[in-house]
Structure formats: C-alpha cells, structure tokens
Amino acid sequence: MGEWSFLGDFLEKVHKHSTVVGKVWLTVLFIFRMLVLGTAAESSWGDEQSDFMCDTQQPGCENVCYDKAFPISHVRFWVLQIIFVSTPSLVYMGHAMHTVRMEEKRKMKEAEIEARENKNGGDTYYQQKCSVAKEETKLSGWDEAGGQIILRGSLLNTYVYSILIRTAMEVAFIVGQYVLYGIFLETLYICQRAPCPHPVNCYVSRPTEKNVFIVFMLAVAVLSLFLSLAELYHLGWKKAKERCSRSYKASPSTAPGRLESAPQAERPQMYTPPPDFNQCLSSPNGKFISPFSNKMASQQNTANFATERVHGQEDAAGEGPFIKSSYVESPEVASECAAPAFPENYFNEKRRLSKASRASSKARSDDLSV
Amino acid sequence: MSWAFLRDLLSGVNKYSTGIGRIWVAVVFLFRLLVYVAAAENIWKHEHDEFECNIKQPGCENVCFDHFFPVSHIRFWALQLIMVSTPSLLVVFHVAYRENREKRHNQKLYKNPGKIDGGLLCTYLISLILKTGLEIFFLILFYKLYNGFKIPRLVKCDIKPCPNTVDCYISKPTEKMIFLYFLVATSCLCIILNLSELSYLMFKYSTKCYLKRHVKNQQ
C-alpha cells in the first residue's frame, strides 16, 4: 500500500485544483481502487500460481497452462489501469503548476517594475503596466486572493482533454478486461499446450473470492467512467449556458451596469468591494425588502434587479468565459445601491443565501477531501 | 524494499529542473518506480520456485536457472533505476555547495543559487549526458545478457549435472514480457526526454551567448 503513496502525493495536488465532480472521482480512485487493490486484492491473488493445480504430473505443464490462462494477472492489469487513468490528471496538474509558476514570475516582474517606477516616479506607465498585468492575470486563470486556479482558456481546454483521455482509457481497460477474461472466472480451466500430453483439467485458486473482487473493480471502473462523463457534461453545459448568456448580454439594453462592473467582479479582492445589490434585496429570511420609499429609487431597483438576474445567469456559467473550479470569495456585481453598509460577515452570509452568489460561496464542508 | 529514499531524492531534484526535467521525474516516478514496486516485483517474486525442468535429477534445475538468469530481470531494473537517478544528485550537490558558499562569505554571491547558469549549467548538462549514457548502457547490457528483449516459454538446458538436454519452463513468460516491453519503452522515453532537454538547454544558452556577444560588439 505504501507504493501508492508515490501516486497519491501527485494526485493530492490535482485534488486541490479540480471541480467538485473531479474531487469525487479522485476520492473514488483513492479509496475504492488503490486502497482495495493494495490491501485486499493483492493478498487474494497472492498464491495464484502456487495454488493453480493441474491434473497432471508432467513437469512444466502447470507453468504453461497458467501462462495460457492468465497472460496478465488481474492485479497487474488493475495497477496499469490505475496508472493510465491517473496520468491525464497529472498532465493537467503539470499545466496548472506551469500556470502558477508563470504567475509567480509575472508577480516578481511586476514588483521589480513597481520598484523601478517608484524610483523614477513614472506613475502613468506603471498604471498601464498594472492594467496589462491584470489582463494577463485574467487570461492566465489565477486568482490571487484565493490562491486557486480558475479554469479558463487553455487551462480549461487541458482539463477537458484530460477528462476525455481518461474516459477513453477507462473504456479501453474495461473492454480489454472483458476481452481477456470475460466477466467471471471459471473454476475449471481445460488446457492443451505442449508439454501437456493431453487436455488437462486445471483448477484456479479461490475463484469465488476473485470473482467478487473482479465484479467490484469492474463496478468501480464503470462508476469512474460515469463520473468522468458527468464532469464532461457539467463543463460542456456550463460553457454552452455561458455562451447563451453572452449572446444575451450582447443585446445592449439589458445590462449596462453589468458590463461596466465585469472587470471589477473578476478582479480579486485587492480592493474593497463596492456595496452589493444583494444587501439591498436580501434579508435574513431571503425575502425581498425594499429600503426605498420613492418611485425613482424603486425604478432603479427594478433595473438593478434585472441586472442582477443577468448576472445570476452568468454566475451559474461562471462569470464570463471561465468556470470556477473552486469556491473562492470574490466581490459580487457592483450596482448602484444606497443600502447602508453591512458588516463584513453579514455580507458573506448574504452571499450564500442569494441566488446570484452561487459561484462565489466559501468552500463548503461537504467538499470531499482525501 | 524501500524506495522512499529515491523518491525524496528526486523530489529535491524537481526543484532545480527545467520543464522537461520535471516531466522526466514524473515519468520515472509513475511509469518506472511505481510500476516496478506495485506490479513487476510480484511477478518475479517466486521465479526460482516456479522454474521447472522436466527432470528429477537434483541440482539440474538450479544450474539451469543460474545459467539462463545470471541476474534476475527485476534486480537488473532496480539497479538501472538507481544508477539512472543518481546523476541528478550532482545538481543537488552543486546547488547546496553554492548556498554553502554564500553562507560562508555572508553575502549574496549568486542572484539565485538554484538558477541554471554558469557552473550549474555545466553540472546539469553533465548529469543529463550521464543519465542518457547509463540508460543506453543498461539497455544494451540487457540485450546482450538475455539475447534480445524476449522471455521464452521453454528453454533447453544441458549443463552438468543434467544428464541430457532437458526442457525447462519459465513461469509467467507472457506477463513478464508485457512488463519487459513496458519498462524498455519507458526507458526509451526517458532517453528521448533527456536528449530533448539537452538540445533545448544547449540551444537556449548558445542563443543567449550569441546575443550577448552581438550586443557587446554593437556597443
């Protein structure tokens, strides 16, 4: 079991930067495949050749019959399956780490530029550089405040490709296992191969116990396949939804405030977030209350509410051309709102309750961690 | 067998490697070390007990096994893994030497002791050449020792005290062959990675040198 810690350490890092379904998949991999393989299955197959008995005294006959019956042992097959199925996630992790490293280099360069500019006193150039750097941050998919990777652009593509390849590997191994051994192991194997003088009866050791594990591992493989497909669907659906809402956003009348505030929404918590429209709308009960009494303010409310709706749709897709892979605190849409300043914690509480803040609630306790 | 030491060593190496170097470390960990420990070791566990000759003459099996497997495949690969990972230690030692030097002189001698430039670049290149050389050496040695990359099902043996040519049967030849091909393929992949890293570094630093010289000439 200790040998799997090699792979386990790598996959822990992947676990940090995965979607929820990805985390579930990793947990299934760790517990139901690696752990079961390392502890139970290995000992069940431990005496597979020594207890493989053939009804003959001919030396060498058992060897060749065992070799014919089991070209590759189930356990070794599953080891290879786990390794090949985990590899695409590691490629994604490599890309993510590369992104992190590029981001750190960029930050260092920024700091150098800042130091240089402060010396020279050239503010405007620095501001330009800063804004360019912010653009790069957005493109790179790195959230400074949360320290998490945001799935967008090329990183999202890598993630999707890794899931596709993983799915293909699962299917290949499931089909491979079926082609090699079928589903169940037979107790009796009839073998005719030199130097066996005639067809001999060979008896597999512990066939029932092995069948239990074979069915279990097959079921877990199918479950992993299903999880991979679910993740693909989840990502694809989100992307399609976001594209739809983007085309909806393209019509000019609906959300002027949203477009202006989009850079602010995406910018991480380096600035004090402007008051959230949710503060105006939501109460502890989640009901709508209007703190305004005049007509103009309530007209503004209606406009802002429409804005919030649009933002809520986009939040479901993940605020523009990316999908949040982790629950990271980020400031909500800035809309004009004359509500009184709420204390920080209350603000965060409201975020959880309001519809529009779906994508930005804190990491929940029910997120699986391995 | 505890490979944790090698794992810790290679994790240290990872810090001072280029991108391709990190891929090499990942390939060595996953496709060689993990496969060796989780799968291959168990296949070769009882190879001597399961090696059977068609004879009752005592001692015949022993001498035949010894003749056909002077070094067991699995031990050969363990040795190969260790030897191939060791040159990376040179880089770690050099970085430690740099840091030590900075501490002794109490001043910042290097912009970044871990950055691959100057003397460390030479050490890195030497380690790459050694790694590649050792991989190729082990592959050729394996080929010569076992007459190719194959594991036959049946071998014929007529060494004393076997009274005549006897048939001896190797256990699990198909499974052993699958893992043999796998480990040879990963070995070749590691050679390719090392060679690409070597050419990338040489190209990068010769371009840097050339540009520096060009700028100097212009000035």
Boltz contact constraints between the chains, C-beta under 6 A:
constraints:
  - contact:
      token1: [A, 3]
      token2: [B, 37]
      max_distance: 6.0
  - contact:
      token1: [A, 3]
      token2: [B, 38]
      max_distance: 6.0
  - contact:
      token1: [A, 6]
      token2: [B, 29]
      max_distance: 6.0
  - contact:
      token1: [A, 6]
      token2: [B, 34]
      max_distance: 6.0
  - contact:
      token1: [A, 7]
      token2: [B, 34]
      max_distance: 6.0
  - contact:
      token1: [A, 59]
      token2: [B, 52]
      max_distance: 6.0
  - contact:
      token1: [A, 59]
      token2: [B, 54]
      max_distance: 6.0
  - contact:
      token1: [A, 60]
      token2: [B, 52]
      max_distance: 6.0
  - contact:
      token1: [A, 60]
      token2: [B, 54]
      max_distance: 6.0
  - contact:
      token1: [A, 60]
      token2: [B, 169]
      max_distance: 6.0
  - contact:
      token1: [A, 63]
      token2: [B, 52]
      max_distance: 6.0
  - contact:
      token1: [A, 63]
      token2: [B, 169]
      max_distance: 6.0
  - contact:
      token1: [A, 63]
      token2: [B, 171]
      max_distance: 6.0
  - contact:
      token1: [A, 67]
      token2: [B, 172]
      max_distance: 6.0
  - contact:
      token1: [A, 67]
      token2: [B, 173]
      max_distance: 6.0
  - contact:
      token1: [A, 67]
      token2: [B, 174]
      max_distance: 6.0
  - contact:
      token1: [A, 71]
      token2: [B, 174]
      max_distance: 6.0
  - contact:
      token1: [A, 72]
      token2: [B, 175]
      max_distance: 6.0
  - contact:
      token1: [A, 72]
      token2: [B, 178]
      max_distance: 6.0
  - contact:
      token1: [A, 76]
      token2: [B, 39]
      max_distance: 6.0
  - contact:
      token1: [A, 79]
      token2: [B, 38]
      max_distance: 6.0
  - contact:
      token1: [A, 79]
      token2: [B, 39]
      max_distance: 6.0
